């Protein structure tokens, strides 16, 4: 079968596999299992068609890197057992200052590294992070932060490199290149995730998830510049959204920002993944959607590929919505294809 042929490109293999999947199997690829959530879906009983991602932040509480690798291997075997085509899950973890697991190298936070003004050193750091992730089987780094930060009241101020978009662009792109080209002979190994798209650190009053009232030109030339640089110069493979609003519109539900700006104008063709619980907040906190089903239709239309860390909108009920014609199945195919292309089979 072509999808199993390692001599073919990821694109060819992904297209072949997509044609073989049922709607239930496609929806499973949009979902994420969170081992830390003891009250959430269970891997053995609730993901009968496999799962696209595993939230592996719980690795921070393990005793050793060997334990991390052992747990990952156990989870991955179960995921592939559940999948008719043995599709592996994409494990993600934080990587802002090193891999969030025991015995990993720890680096200074972003604002400290920004003061070094050293893109070459930043790339070396990214390579270390990528290699340490790869050593235990983690393939998806939730890093770097490419927010331009200009308000020290924001609690996550220290994650950013600087208030200057050029410096953030240079260091962020170097970090992306380091993580993603951390394999032998600079082969693509790990997927970097730049966040938080877009204008997160410009929230009113330095408040998390607050409104960001940014003029269009400033949005692109200041807050969008680092993302554009990482996409154009670093082959950025993944982007994560911000929680708040821009121009009074929730970013999580914005076709103007996520489709028109990110994908069309900036040319991003990788995975768009949700910051934790930001999709469900469209109906639980922001009340711009009526319920989970309404939210699923909205976020699939704006281009979200995966919901982290637990399937709320992208639940199994998405199958019924597609079968009933309430959601265009083409949108599901587009998302699953992006997921499969960047997967290591």
Beta strands, then each sheet from edge to edge (+ up, - down):
strand 1: 32-34
strand 2: 53-55
strand 3: 90-94
strand 4: 140-142
strand 5: 191-197
strand 6: 211-212
strand 7: 238-241
strand 8: 245-246
strand 9: 249-250
strand 10: 271-273
sheet 1: 1+ 2+ 3+ 4+ 5+ 7+ 10+
sheet 2: 6+ 8+ 9-
end
